[in-house]
């Protein structure tokens, strides 16, 4: 038995609505602490020219995100390191936490 694309689309929409409710709950529970939301599963970065090294004398977008916190938010993502693996996830998390605590 196969489902039509309309039935699958409706299932996806119902699931997304449920996930939005969960995300709202997470935001309420996590205010003032760490918050990680991943809407889609495990995608890899597809960096455009200039992402890692900048262009025309401007800083690279990843450096803008990594060099300092933005208010109380510090970005930590393996894609900012250039390779999605566990070592870079640990390094990125360590860097972001140290930025936030002023270490």
BELVENUR-V440961 format. One record per backbone hydrogen bond with DSSP energy under -1.0 kcal/mol. NH is the residue of the N-H (numbers start at 1). CO is the residue of the C=O. If there is no record, write none. Layout:
BEGIN
nh: <NH,NH>
co: <CO,CO>
END
This chain:
BEGIN
nh: <8,9,10,11,12,13,14,15,16,17,18,19,20,21,22,23,24,25,26,27,28,29,30,33,51,54,58,62,64,65,66,67,70,73,80,82,85,89,90,91,92,93,94,95,96,97,98,99,100,101,103>
co: <4,5,6,7,8,9,10,11,12,13,14,15,16,17,18,19,20,21,22,23,24,25,26,30,48,50,55,51,60,61,62,63,73,70,77,78,83,85,86,87,88,89,90,91,92,93,94,95,96,97,98>
END
